[in-house]
Amino acid sequence: MKVVKIILALGLIVIANSGIVMANIAHFDEVWAKRAQRAKQIAEKAYDPNPHHVANHLNHKTHQAHEAHK
């Protein structure tokens, strides 16, 4: 019987706190949707479909960094 009371008490605590957790969630959804849209725009702008160009750019920057530390 003691276990049932503990489970019931924990269940009531979870139910009581669910309203607090869900408060203002629409505002956060709007904020995160805008952030996701902006991140997608930045990723599309940075995307280079030519893998050779990407590899050459990486090699060039790596060489520059290596030369700077000599």
PQR file of N, CA, C, O and H, with PARSE charges and radii, in Angstrom:
ATOM      1  N   MET A   1       0.812  -1.188   0.000 -0.4000 1.5000
ATOM      2  CA  MET A   1       0.000   0.000   0.000 -0.0000 2.0000
ATOM      3  C   MET A   1       0.862   1.262   0.000  0.5500 1.7000
ATOM      4  O   MET A   1       0.497   2.276  -0.596 -0.5500 1.4000
ATOM      5  N   LYS A   2       2.005   1.187   0.673 -0.4000 1.5000
ATOM      6  CA  LYS A   2       2.907   2.327   0.751 -0.0000 2.0000
ATOM      7  C   LYS A   2       3.455   2.678  -0.636  0.5500 1.7000
ATOM      8  O   LYS A   2       3.591   3.856  -0.967 -0.5500 1.4000
ATOM      9  H   LYS A   2       2.301   0.363   1.157  0.4000 1.0000
ATOM     10  N   VAL A   3       3.768   1.670  -1.441 -0.4000 1.5000
ATOM     11  CA  VAL A   3       4.291   1.877  -2.789 -0.0000 2.0000
ATOM     12  C   VAL A   3       3.244   2.551  -3.665  0.5500 1.7000
ATOM     13  O   VAL A   3       3.571   3.428  -4.465 -0.5500 1.4000
ATOM     14  H   VAL A   3       3.658   0.713  -1.172  0.4000 1.0000
ATOM     15  N   VAL A   4       1.995   2.149  -3.516 -0.4000 1.5000
ATOM     16  CA  VAL A   4       0.910   2.733  -4.306 -0.0000 2.0000
ATOM     17  C   VAL A   4       0.764   4.212  -3.982  0.5500 1.7000
ATOM     18  O   VAL A   4       0.557   5.022  -4.885 -0.5500 1.4000
ATOM     19  H   VAL A   4       1.729   1.437  -2.866  0.4000 1.0000
ATOM     20  N   LYS A   5       0.870   4.576  -2.708 -0.4000 1.5000
ATOM     21  CA  LYS A   5       0.773   5.983  -2.308 -0.0000 2.0000
ATOM     22  C   LYS A   5       1.940   6.801  -2.889  0.5500 1.7000
ATOM     23  O   LYS A   5       1.753   7.936  -3.327 -0.5500 1.4000
ATOM     24  H   LYS A   5       1.039   3.917  -1.975  0.4000 1.0000
ATOM     25  N   ILE A   6       3.107   6.227  -2.886 -0.4000 1.5000
ATOM     26  CA  ILE A   6       4.278   6.930  -3.437 -0.0000 2.0000
ATOM     27  C   ILE A   6       4.107   7.137  -4.936  0.5500 1.7000
ATOM     28  O   ILE A   6       4.365   8.230  -5.441 -0.5500 1.4000
ATOM     29  H   ILE A   6       3.259   5.305  -2.530  0.4000 1.0000
ATOM     30  N   ILE A   7       3.679   6.112  -5.647 -0.4000 1.5000
ATOM     31  CA  ILE A   7       3.465   6.226  -7.092 -0.0000 2.0000
ATOM     32  C   ILE A   7       2.371   7.240  -7.393  0.5500 1.7000
ATOM     33  O   ILE A   7       2.497   8.032  -8.327 -0.5500 1.4000
ATOM     34  H   ILE A   7       3.470   5.225  -5.237  0.4000 1.0000
ATOM     35  N   LEU A   8       1.306   7.221  -6.612 -0.4000 1.5000
ATOM     36  CA  LEU A   8       0.217   8.177  -6.792 -0.0000 2.0000
ATOM     37  C   LEU A   8       0.708   9.605  -6.549  0.5500 1.7000
ATOM     38  O   LEU A   8       0.372  10.516  -7.306 -0.5500 1.4000
ATOM     39  H   LEU A   8       1.204   6.578  -5.853  0.4000 1.0000
ATOM     40  N   ALA A   9       1.502   9.800  -5.496 -0.4000 1.5000
ATOM     41  CA  ALA A   9       2.037  11.132  -5.189 -0.0000 2.0000
ATOM     42  C   ALA A   9       2.956  11.616  -6.312  0.5500 1.7000
ATOM     43  O   ALA A   9       2.880  12.775  -6.719 -0.5500 1.4000
ATOM     44  H   ALA A   9       1.776   9.060  -4.881  0.4000 1.0000
ATOM     45  N   LEU A  10       3.806  10.750  -6.802 -0.4000 1.5000
ATOM     46  CA  LEU A  10       4.691  11.134  -7.898 -0.0000 2.0000
ATOM     47  C   LEU A  10       3.904  11.454  -9.163  0.5500 1.7000
ATOM     48  O   LEU A  10       4.244  12.390  -9.887 -0.5500 1.4000
ATOM     49  H   LEU A  10       3.868   9.808  -6.471  0.4000 1.0000
ATOM     50  N   GLY A  11       2.867  10.691  -9.428 -0.4000 1.5000
ATOM     51  CA  GLY A  11       2.010  10.945 -10.583 -0.0000 2.0000
ATOM     52  C   GLY A  11       1.338  12.303 -10.485  0.5500 1.7000
ATOM     53  O   GLY A  11       1.265  13.036 -11.471 -0.5500 1.4000
ATOM     54  H   GLY A  11       2.591   9.931  -8.839  0.4000 1.0000
ATOM     55  N   LEU A  12       0.846  12.642  -9.300 -0.4000 1.5000
ATOM     56  CA  LEU A  12       0.214  13.950  -9.099 -0.0000 2.0000
ATOM     57  C   LEU A  12       1.222  15.096  -9.270  0.5500 1.7000
ATOM     58  O   LEU A  12       0.883  16.147  -9.815 -0.5500 1.4000
ATOM     59  H   LEU A  12       0.904  12.047  -8.499  0.4000 1.0000
ATOM     60  N   ILE A  13       2.446  14.893  -8.806 -0.4000 1.5000
ATOM     61  CA  ILE A  13       3.485  15.912  -8.976 -0.0000 2.0000
ATOM     62  C   ILE A  13       3.789  16.126 -10.454  0.5500 1.7000
ATOM     63  O   ILE A  13       3.933  17.264 -10.901 -0.5500 1.4000
ATOM     64  H   ILE A  13       2.721  14.039  -8.363  0.4000 1.0000
ATOM     65  N   VAL A  14       3.888  15.044 -11.206 -0.4000 1.5000
ATOM     66  CA  VAL A  14       4.154  15.140 -12.642 -0.0000 2.0000
ATOM     67  C   VAL A  14       3.021  15.867 -13.347  0.5500 1.7000
ATOM     68  O   VAL A  14       3.269  16.728 -14.191 -0.5500 1.4000
ATOM     69  H   VAL A  14       3.771  14.120 -10.842  0.4000 1.0000
ATOM     70  N   ILE A  15       1.800  15.536 -13.016 -0.4000 1.5000
ATOM     71  CA  ILE A  15       0.644  16.191 -13.646 -0.0000 2.0000
ATOM     72  C   ILE A  15       0.603  17.670 -13.286  0.5500 1.7000
ATOM     73  O   ILE A  15       0.315  18.508 -14.141 -0.5500 1.4000
ATOM     74  H   ILE A  15       1.599  14.837 -12.330  0.4000 1.0000
ATOM     75  N   ALA A  16       0.886  17.995 -12.037 -0.4000 1.5000
ATOM     76  CA  ALA A  16       0.863  19.394 -11.603 -0.0000 2.0000
ATOM     77  C   ALA A  16       1.948  20.213 -12.303  0.5500 1.7000
ATOM     78  O   ALA A  16       1.734  21.379 -12.632 -0.5500 1.4000
ATOM     79  H   ALA A  16       1.119  17.314 -11.343  0.4000 1.0000
ATOM     80  N   ASN A  17       3.089  19.613 -12.525 -0.4000 1.5000
ATOM     81  CA  ASN A  17       4.200  20.336 -13.158 -0.0000 2.0000
ATOM     82  C   ASN A  17       4.079  20.410 -14.673  0.5500 1.7000
ATOM     83  O   ASN A  17       4.769  21.218 -15.295 -0.5500 1.4000
ATOM     84  H   ASN A  17       3.263  18.665 -12.258  0.4000 1.0000
ATOM     85  N   SER A  18       3.237  19.606 -15.279 -0.4000 1.5000
ATOM     86  CA  SER A  18       3.131  19.614 -16.741 -0.0000 2.0000
ATOM     87  C   SER A  18       2.617  20.951 -17.254  0.5500 1.7000
ATOM     88  O   SER A  18       3.019  21.381 -18.335 -0.5500 1.4000
ATOM     89  H   SER A  18       2.676  18.950 -14.773  0.4000 1.0000
ATOM     90  N   GLY A  19       1.753  21.614 -16.522 -0.4000 1.5000
ATOM     91  CA  GLY A  19       1.272  22.934 -16.913 -0.0000 2.0000
ATOM     92  C   GLY A  19       2.374  23.964 -16.877  0.5500 1.7000
ATOM     93  O   GLY A  19       2.414  24.850 -17.731 -0.5500 1.4000
ATOM     94  H   GLY A  19       1.427  21.265 -15.643  0.4000 1.0000
ATOM     95  N   ILE A  20       3.265  23.873 -15.917 -0.4000 1.5000
ATOM     96  CA  ILE A  20       4.388  24.811 -15.802 -0.0000 2.0000
ATOM     97  C   ILE A  20       5.366  24.606 -16.952  0.5500 1.7000
ATOM     98  O   ILE A  20       5.867  25.572 -17.528 -0.5500 1.4000
ATOM     99  H   ILE A  20       3.233  23.154 -15.224  0.4000 1.0000
ATOM    100  N   VAL A  21       5.630  23.372 -17.279 -0.4000 1.5000
ATOM    101  CA  VAL A  21       6.593  23.063 -18.339 -0.0000 2.0000
ATOM    102  C   VAL A  21       6.102  23.549 -19.690  0.5500 1.7000
ATOM    103  O   VAL A  21       6.903  23.991 -20.514 -0.5500 1.4000
ATOM    104  H   VAL A  21       5.223  22.587 -16.812  0.4000 1.0000
ATOM    105  N   MET A  22       4.806  23.474 -19.933 -0.4000 1.5000
ATOM    106  CA  MET A  22       4.253  23.838 -21.234 -0.0000 2.0000
ATOM    107  C   MET A  22       3.959  25.333 -21.371  0.5500 1.7000
ATOM    108  O   MET A  22       3.524  25.769 -22.437 -0.5500 1.4000
ATOM    109  H   MET A  22       4.155  23.115 -19.264  0.4000 1.0000
ATOM    110  N   ALA A  23       4.182  26.121 -20.335 -0.4000 1.5000
ATOM    111  CA  ALA A  23       3.867  27.550 -20.370 -0.0000 2.0000
ATOM    112  C   ALA A  23       4.716  28.267 -21.409  0.5500 1.7000
ATOM    113  O   ALA A  23       5.924  28.044 -21.481 -0.5500 1.4000
ATOM    114  H   ALA A  23       4.536  25.768 -19.469  0.4000 1.0000
ATOM    115  N   ASN A  24       4.102  29.117 -22.206 -0.4000 1.5000
ATOM    116  CA  ASN A  24       4.763  29.945 -23.223 -0.0000 2.0000
ATOM    117  C   ASN A  24       5.517  29.138 -24.277  0.5500 1.7000
ATOM    118  O   ASN A  24       6.457  29.654 -24.881 -0.5500 1.4000
ATOM    119  H   ASN A  24       3.121  29.298 -22.147  0.4000 1.0000
ATOM    120  N   ILE A  25       5.137  27.920 -24.503 -0.4000 1.5000
ATOM    121  CA  ILE A  25       5.851  27.094 -25.471 -0.0000 2.0000
ATOM    122  C   ILE A  25       5.652  27.602 -26.891  0.5500 1.7000
ATOM    123  O   ILE A  25       6.527  27.411 -27.735 -0.5500 1.4000
ATOM    124  H   ILE A  25       4.373  27.501 -24.012  0.4000 1.0000
ATOM    125  N   ALA A  26       4.527  28.241 -27.174 -0.4000 1.5000
ATOM    126  CA  ALA A  26       4.290  28.773 -28.521 -0.0000 2.0000
ATOM    127  C   ALA A  26       5.318  29.846 -28.859  0.5500 1.7000
ATOM    128  O   ALA A  26       5.782  29.925 -29.997 -0.5500 1.4000
ATOM    129  H   ALA A  26       3.816  28.395 -26.488  0.4000 1.0000
ATOM    130  N   HIS A  27       5.671  30.661 -27.891 -0.4000 1.5000
ATOM    131  CA  HIS A  27       6.680  31.699 -28.119 -0.0000 2.0000
ATOM    132  C   HIS A  27       8.021  31.067 -28.474  0.5500 1.7000
ATOM    133  O   HIS A  27       8.689  31.514 -29.407 -0.5500 1.4000
ATOM    134  H   HIS A  27       5.294  30.597 -26.967  0.4000 1.0000
ATOM    135  N   PHE A  28       8.419  30.032 -27.741 -0.4000 1.5000
ATOM    136  CA  PHE A  28       9.691  29.386 -28.007 -0.0000 2.0000
ATOM    137  C   PHE A  28       9.682  28.677 -29.355  0.5500 1.7000
ATOM    138  O   PHE A  28      10.699  28.653 -30.047 -0.5500 1.4000
ATOM    139  H   PHE A  28       7.876  29.669 -26.984  0.4000 1.0000
ATOM    140  N   ASP A  29       8.548  28.100 -29.734 -0.4000 1.5000
ATOM    141  CA  ASP A  29       8.448  27.455 -31.040 -0.0000 2.0000
ATOM    142  C   ASP A  29       8.682  28.469 -32.149  0.5500 1.7000
ATOM    143  O   ASP A  29       9.356  28.167 -33.133 -0.5500 1.4000
ATOM    144  H   ASP A  29       7.721  28.118 -29.172  0.4000 1.0000
ATOM    145  N   GLU A  30       8.133  29.663 -32.000 -0.4000 1.5000
ATOM    146  CA  GLU A  30       8.304  30.714 -32.999 -0.0000 2.0000
ATOM    147  C   GLU A  30       9.769  31.150 -33.068  0.5500 1.7000
ATOM    148  O   GLU A  30      10.311  31.339 -34.157 -0.5500 1.4000
ATOM    149  H   GLU A  30       7.585  29.909 -31.200  0.4000 1.0000
ATOM    150  N   VAL A  31      10.395  31.304 -31.931 -0.4000 1.5000
ATOM    151  CA  VAL A  31      11.800  31.699 -31.885 -0.0000 2.0000
ATOM    152  C   VAL A  31      12.671  30.641 -32.551  0.5500 1.7000
ATOM    153  O   VAL A  31      13.534  30.962 -33.368 -0.5500 1.4000
ATOM    154  H   VAL A  31       9.955  31.150 -31.047  0.4000 1.0000
ATOM    155  N   TRP A  32      12.441  29.380 -32.197 -0.4000 1.5000
ATOM    156  CA  TRP A  32      13.262  28.306 -32.758 -0.0000 2.0000
ATOM    157  C   TRP A  32      13.002  28.112 -34.247  0.5500 1.7000
ATOM    158  O   TRP A  32      13.909  27.738 -34.991 -0.5500 1.4000
ATOM    159  H   TRP A  32      11.740  29.119 -31.533  0.4000 1.0000
ATOM    160  N   ALA A  33      11.779  28.360 -34.684 -0.4000 1.5000
ATOM    161  CA  ALA A  33      11.478  28.254 -36.115 -0.0000 2.0000
ATOM    162  C   ALA A  33      12.248  29.327 -36.888  0.5500 1.7000
ATOM    163  O   ALA A  33      12.780  29.052 -37.964 -0.5500 1.4000
ATOM    164  H   ALA A  33      11.043  28.663 -34.080  0.4000 1.0000
ATOM    165  N   LYS A  34      12.310  30.537 -36.351 -0.4000 1.5000
ATOM    166  CA  LYS A  34      13.077  31.603 -37.005 -0.0000 2.0000
ATOM    167  C   LYS A  34      14.566  31.277 -37.019  0.5500 1.7000
ATOM    168  O   LYS A  34      15.246  31.510 -38.017 -0.5500 1.4000
ATOM    169  H   LYS A  34      11.878  30.761 -35.477  0.4000 1.0000
ATOM    170  N   ARG A  35      15.068  30.741 -35.916 -0.4000 1.5000
ATOM    171  CA  ARG A  35      16.484  30.373 -35.864 -0.0000 2.0000
ATOM    172  C   ARG A  35      16.808  29.264 -36.860  0.5500 1.7000
ATOM    173  O   ARG A  35      17.858  29.288 -37.502 -0.5500 1.4000
ATOM    174  H   ARG A  35      14.514  30.552 -35.105  0.4000 1.0000
ATOM    175  N   ALA A  36      15.907  28.296 -36.987 -0.4000 1.5000
ATOM    176  CA  ALA A  36      16.115  27.201 -37.942 -0.0000 2.0000
ATOM    177  C   ALA A  36      16.107  27.726 -39.372  0.5500 1.7000
ATOM    178  O   ALA A  36      16.912  27.298 -40.199 -0.5500 1.4000
ATOM    179  H   ALA A  36      15.054  28.277 -36.466  0.4000 1.0000
ATOM    180  N   GLN A  37      15.203  28.649 -39.659 -0.4000 1.5000
ATOM    181  CA  GLN A  37      15.137  29.231 -41.001 -0.0000 2.0000
ATOM    182  C   GLN A  37      16.423  29.994 -41.313  0.5500 1.7000
ATOM    183  O   GLN A  37      16.960  29.876 -42.414 -0.5500 1.4000
ATOM    184  H   GLN A  37      14.549  28.996 -38.987  0.4000 1.0000
ATOM    185  N   ARG A  38      16.914  30.765 -40.362 -0.4000 1.5000
ATOM    186  CA  ARG A  38      18.156  31.532 -40.563 -0.0000 2.0000
ATOM    187  C   ARG A  38      19.350  30.585 -40.734  0.5500 1.7000
ATOM    188  O   ARG A  38      20.215  30.825 -41.577 -0.5500 1.4000
ATOM    189  H   ARG A  38      16.478  30.861 -39.467  0.4000 1.0000
ATOM    190  N   ALA A  39      19.400  29.534 -39.956 -0.4000 1.5000
ATOM    191  CA  ALA A  39      20.500  28.563 -40.065 -0.0000 2.0000
ATOM    192  C   ALA A  39      20.491  27.892 -41.430  0.5500 1.7000
ATOM    193  O   ALA A  39      21.547  27.654 -42.016 -0.5500 1.4000
ATOM    194  H   ALA A  39      18.697  29.338 -39.272  0.4000 1.0000
ATOM    195  N   LYS A  40      19.309  27.589 -41.933 -0.4000 1.5000
ATOM    196  CA  LYS A  40      19.207  26.966 -43.260 -0.0000 2.0000
ATOM    197  C   LYS A  40      19.704  27.920 -44.340  0.5500 1.7000
ATOM    198  O   LYS A  40      20.397  27.498 -45.265 -0.5500 1.4000
ATOM    199  H   LYS A  40      18.451  27.782 -41.457  0.4000 1.0000
ATOM    200  N   GLN A  41      19.356  29.205 -44.233 -0.4000 1.5000
ATOM    201  CA  GLN A  41      19.819  30.196 -45.202 -0.0000 2.0000
ATOM    202  C   GLN A  41      21.345  30.297 -45.190  0.5500 1.7000
ATOM    203  O   GLN A  41      21.973  30.358 -46.248 -0.5500 1.4000
ATOM    204  H   GLN A  41      18.793  29.548 -43.481  0.4000 1.0000
ATOM    205  N   ILE A  42      21.934  30.316 -44.011 -0.4000 1.5000
ATOM    206  CA  ILE A  42      23.392  30.417 -43.887 -0.0000 2.0000
ATOM    207  C   ILE A  42      24.061  29.168 -44.471  0.5500 1.7000
ATOM    208  O   ILE A  42      25.073  29.268 -45.164 -0.5500 1.4000
ATOM    209  H   ILE A  42      21.425  30.267 -43.152  0.4000 1.0000
ATOM    210  N   ALA A  43      23.489  27.994 -44.187 -0.4000 1.5000
ATOM    211  CA  ALA A  43      24.060  26.747 -44.709 -0.0000 2.0000
ATOM    212  C   ALA A  43      23.976  26.698 -46.224  0.5500 1.7000
ATOM    213  O   ALA A  43      24.919  26.257 -46.881 -0.5500 1.4000
ATOM    214  H   ALA A  43      22.667  27.914 -43.623  0.4000 1.0000
ATOM    215  N   GLU A  44      22.856  27.146 -46.789 -0.4000 1.5000
ATOM    216  CA  GLU A  44      22.709  27.147 -48.248 -0.0000 2.0000
ATOM    217  C   GLU A  44      23.685  28.131 -48.893  0.5500 1.7000
ATOM    218  O   GLU A  44      24.209  27.861 -49.973 -0.5500 1.4000
ATOM    219  H   GLU A  44      22.090  27.504 -46.255  0.4000 1.0000
ATOM    220  N   LYS A  45      23.930  29.257 -48.248 -0.4000 1.5000
ATOM    221  CA  LYS A  45      24.872  30.238 -48.783 -0.0000 2.0000
ATOM    222  C   LYS A  45      26.307  29.696 -48.746  0.5500 1.7000
ATOM    223  O   LYS A  45      27.097  29.960 -49.653 -0.5500 1.4000
ATOM    224  H   LYS A  45      23.503  29.476 -47.370  0.4000 1.0000
ATOM    225  N   ALA A  46      26.634  28.943 -47.703 -0.4000 1.5000
ATOM    226  CA  ALA A  46      27.991  28.423 -47.545 -0.0000 2.0000
ATOM    227  C   ALA A  46      28.251  27.159 -48.369  0.5500 1.7000
ATOM    228  O   ALA A  46      29.406  26.778 -48.559 -0.5500 1.4000
ATOM    229  H   ALA A  46      25.992  28.729 -46.967  0.4000 1.0000
ATOM    230  N   TYR A  47      27.210  26.516 -48.852 -0.4000 1.5000
ATOM    231  CA  TYR A  47      27.362  25.248 -49.563 -0.0000 2.0000
ATOM    232  C   TYR A  47      28.060  25.447 -50.906  0.5500 1.7000
ATOM    233  O   TYR A  47      27.703  26.338 -51.677 -0.5500 1.4000
ATOM    234  H   TYR A  47      26.272  26.825 -48.698  0.4000 1.0000
ATOM    235  N   ASP A  48      29.054  24.610 -51.174 -0.4000 1.5000
ATOM    236  CA  ASP A  48      29.751  24.607 -52.459 -0.0000 2.0000
ATOM    237  C   ASP A  48      29.613  23.196 -53.038  0.5500 1.7000
ATOM    238  O   ASP A  48      30.142  22.244 -52.464 -0.5500 1.4000
ATOM    239  H   ASP A  48      29.343  23.886 -50.547  0.4000 1.0000
ATOM    240  N   PRO A  49      28.912  23.048 -54.164 -0.5600 1.5000
ATOM    241  CA  PRO A  49      28.673  21.708 -54.705  0.2800 2.0000
ATOM    242  C   PRO A  49      29.902  21.082 -55.366  0.5500 1.7000
ATOM    243  O   PRO A  49      29.860  19.910 -55.743 -0.5500 1.4000
ATOM    244  N   ASN A  50      30.985  21.831 -55.513 -0.4000 1.5000
ATOM    245  CA  ASN A  50      32.194  21.323 -56.155 -0.0000 2.0000
ATOM    246  C   ASN A  50      33.159  20.794 -55.083  0.5500 1.7000
ATOM    247  O   ASN A  50      33.807  21.591 -54.405 -0.5500 1.4000
ATOM    248  H   ASN A  50      31.019  22.782 -55.207  0.4000 1.0000
ATOM    249  N   PRO A  51      33.269  19.473 -54.917 -0.5600 1.5000
ATOM    250  CA  PRO A  51      34.121  18.925 -53.861  0.2800 2.0000
ATOM    251  C   PRO A  51      35.606  19.244 -54.057  0.5500 1.7000
ATOM    252  O   PRO A  51      36.349  19.348 -53.081 -0.5500 1.4000
ATOM    253  N   HIS A  52      36.038  19.398 -55.301 -0.4000 1.5000
ATOM    254  CA  HIS A  52      37.451  19.725 -55.552 -0.0000 2.0000
ATOM    255  C   HIS A  52      37.761  21.130 -55.050  0.5500 1.7000
ATOM    256  O   HIS A  52      38.828  21.367 -54.483 -0.5500 1.4000
ATOM    257  H   HIS A  52      35.435  19.314 -56.094  0.4000 1.0000
ATOM    258  N   HIS A  53      36.845  22.051 -55.254 -0.4000 1.5000
ATOM    259  CA  HIS A  53      37.035  23.411 -54.776 -0.0000 2.0000
ATOM    260  C   HIS A  53      37.103  23.435 -53.246  0.5500 1.7000
ATOM    261  O   HIS A  53      37.926  24.140 -52.662 -0.5500 1.4000
ATOM    262  H   HIS A  53      35.979  21.858 -55.715  0.4000 1.0000
ATOM    263  N   VAL A  54      36.235  22.663 -52.615 -0.4000 1.5000
ATOM    264  CA  VAL A  54      36.216  22.597 -51.154 -0.0000 2.0000
ATOM    265  C   VAL A  54      37.538  22.021 -50.640  0.5500 1.7000
ATOM    266  O   VAL A  54      38.120  22.551 -49.693 -0.5500 1.4000
ATOM    267  H   VAL A  54      35.567  22.090 -53.090  0.4000 1.0000
ATOM    268  N   ALA A  55      38.012  20.936 -51.262 -0.4000 1.5000
ATOM    269  CA  ALA A  55      39.267  20.312 -50.839 -0.0000 2.0000
ATOM    270  C   ALA A  55      40.447  21.252 -51.065  0.5500 1.7000
ATOM    271  O   ALA A  55      41.333  21.345 -50.215 -0.5500 1.4000
ATOM    272  H   ALA A  55      37.539  20.506 -52.031  0.4000 1.0000
ATOM    273  N   ASN A  56      40.469  21.945 -52.194 -0.4000 1.5000
ATOM    274  CA  ASN A  56      41.561  22.880 -52.458 -0.0000 2.0000
ATOM    275  C   ASN A  56      41.563  24.038 -51.466  0.5500 1.7000
ATOM    276  O   ASN A  56      42.625  24.473 -51.020 -0.5500 1.4000
ATOM    277  H   ASN A  56      39.749  21.870 -52.884  0.4000 1.0000
ATOM    278  N   HIS A  57      40.394  24.532 -51.123 -0.4000 1.5000
ATOM    279  CA  HIS A  57      40.293  25.615 -50.150 -0.0000 2.0000
ATOM    280  C   HIS A  57      40.803  25.153 -48.781  0.5500 1.7000
ATOM    281  O   HIS A  57      41.552  25.868 -48.115 -0.5500 1.4000
ATOM    282  H   HIS A  57      39.531  24.179 -51.485  0.4000 1.0000
ATOM    283  N   LEU A  58      40.387  23.946 -48.371 -0.4000 1.5000
ATOM    284  CA  LEU A  58      40.850  23.398 -47.100 -0.0000 2.0000
ATOM    285  C   LEU A  58      42.365  23.215 -47.115  0.5500 1.7000
ATOM    286  O   LEU A  58      43.036  23.564 -46.144 -0.5500 1.4000
ATOM    287  H   LEU A  58      39.778  23.365 -48.912  0.4000 1.0000
ATOM    288  N   ASN A  59      42.907  22.677 -48.191 -0.4000 1.5000
ATOM    289  CA  ASN A  59      44.353  22.493 -48.292 -0.0000 2.0000
ATOM    290  C   ASN A  59      45.088  23.832 -48.227  0.5500 1.7000
ATOM    291  O   ASN A  59      46.123  23.940 -47.568 -0.5500 1.4000
ATOM    292  H   ASN A  59      42.362  22.394 -48.980  0.4000 1.0000
ATOM    293  N   HIS A  60      44.563  24.841 -48.902 -0.4000 1.5000
ATOM    294  CA  HIS A  60      45.185  26.168 -48.901 -0.0000 2.0000
ATOM    295  C   HIS A  60      45.211  26.755 -47.487  0.5500 1.7000
ATOM    296  O   HIS A  60      46.239  27.262 -47.037 -0.5500 1.4000
ATOM    297  H   HIS A  60      43.723  24.752 -49.437  0.4000 1.0000
ATOM    298  N   LYS A  61      44.076  26.680 -46.794 -0.4000 1.5000
ATOM    299  CA  LYS A  61      43.997  27.222 -45.431 -0.0000 2.0000
ATOM    300  C   LYS A  61      44.888  26.435 -44.468  0.5500 1.7000
ATOM    301  O   LYS A  61      45.496  27.015 -43.568 -0.5500 1.4000
ATOM    302  H   LYS A  61      43.242  26.267 -47.159  0.4000 1.0000
ATOM    303  N   THR A  62      44.963  25.120 -44.658 -0.4000 1.5000
ATOM    304  CA  THR A  62      45.836  24.304 -43.821 -0.0000 2.0000
ATOM    305  C   THR A  62      47.296  24.683 -44.058  0.5500 1.7000
ATOM    306  O   THR A  62      48.076  24.800 -43.113 -0.5500 1.4000
ATOM    307  H   THR A  62      44.468  24.650 -45.389  0.4000 1.0000
ATOM    308  N   HIS A  63      47.648  24.869 -45.294 -0.4000 1.5000
ATOM    309  CA  HIS A  63      49.031  25.277 -45.628 -0.0000 2.0000
ATOM    310  C   HIS A  63      49.353  26.645 -45.009  0.5500 1.7000
ATOM    311  O   HIS A  63      50.437  26.839 -44.458 -0.5500 1.4000
ATOM    312  H   HIS A  63      47.014  24.774 -46.061  0.4000 1.0000
ATOM    313  N   GLN A  64      48.424  27.574 -45.101 -0.4000 1.5000
ATOM    314  CA  GLN A  64      48.635  28.899 -44.505 -0.0000 2.0000
ATOM    315  C   GLN A  64      48.835  28.789 -42.994  0.5500 1.7000
ATOM    316  O   GLN A  64      49.728  29.431 -42.441 -0.5500 1.4000
ATOM    317  H   GLN A  64      47.543  27.417 -45.549  0.4000 1.0000
ATOM    318  N   ALA A  65      48.026  27.995 -42.336 -0.4000 1.5000
ATOM    319  CA  ALA A  65      48.141  27.840 -40.888 -0.0000 2.0000
ATOM    320  C   ALA A  65      49.468  27.169 -40.507  0.5500 1.7000
ATOM    321  O   ALA A  65      50.098  27.535 -39.515 -0.5500 1.4000
ATOM    322  H   ALA A  65      47.301  27.474 -42.786  0.4000 1.0000
ATOM    323  N   HIS A  66      49.875  26.190 -41.307 -0.4000 1.5000
ATOM    324  CA  HIS A  66      51.128  25.494 -41.044 -0.0000 2.0000
ATOM    325  C   HIS A  66      52.315  26.451 -41.235  0.5500 1.7000
ATOM    326  O   HIS A  66      53.246  26.448 -40.429 -0.5500 1.4000
ATOM    327  H   HIS A  66      49.363  25.893 -42.113  0.4000 1.0000
ATOM    328  N   GLU A  67      52.287  27.248 -42.273 -0.4000 1.5000
ATOM    329  CA  GLU A  67      53.369  28.205 -42.528 -0.0000 2.0000
ATOM    330  C   GLU A  67      53.432  29.272 -41.450  0.5500 1.7000
ATOM    331  O   GLU A  67      54.517  29.740 -41.107 -0.5500 1.4000
ATOM    332  H   GLU A  67      51.531  27.251 -42.928  0.4000 1.0000
ATOM    333  N   ALA A  68      52.300  29.659 -40.917 -0.4000 1.5000
ATOM    334  CA  ALA A  68      52.268  30.693 -39.872 -0.0000 2.0000
ATOM    335  C   ALA A  68      52.881  30.212 -38.580  0.5500 1.7000
ATOM    336  O   ALA A  68      53.352  31.030 -37.789 -0.5500 1.4000
ATOM    337  H   ALA A  68      51.418  29.279 -41.196  0.4000 1.0000
ATOM    338  N   HIS A  69      52.895  28.905 -38.334 -0.4000 1.5000
ATOM    339  CA  HIS A  69      53.414  28.378 -37.083 -0.0000 2.0000
ATOM    340  C   HIS A  69      54.849  27.870 -37.182  0.5500 1.7000
ATOM    341  O   HIS A  69      55.357  27.263 -36.239 -0.5500 1.4000
ATOM    342  H   HIS A  69      52.512  28.241 -38.977  0.4000 1.0000
ATOM    343  N   LYS A  70      55.487  28.107 -38.284 -0.4000 1.5000
ATOM    344  CA  LYS A  70      56.884  27.650 -38.423 -0.0000 2.0000
ATOM    345  C   LYS A  70      57.821  28.585 -37.716  0.5500 1.7000
ATOM    346  O   LYS A  70      59.032  28.366 -37.722 -0.5500 1.4000
ATOM    347  H   LYS A  70      55.074  28.601 -39.050  0.4000 1.0000
TER
END
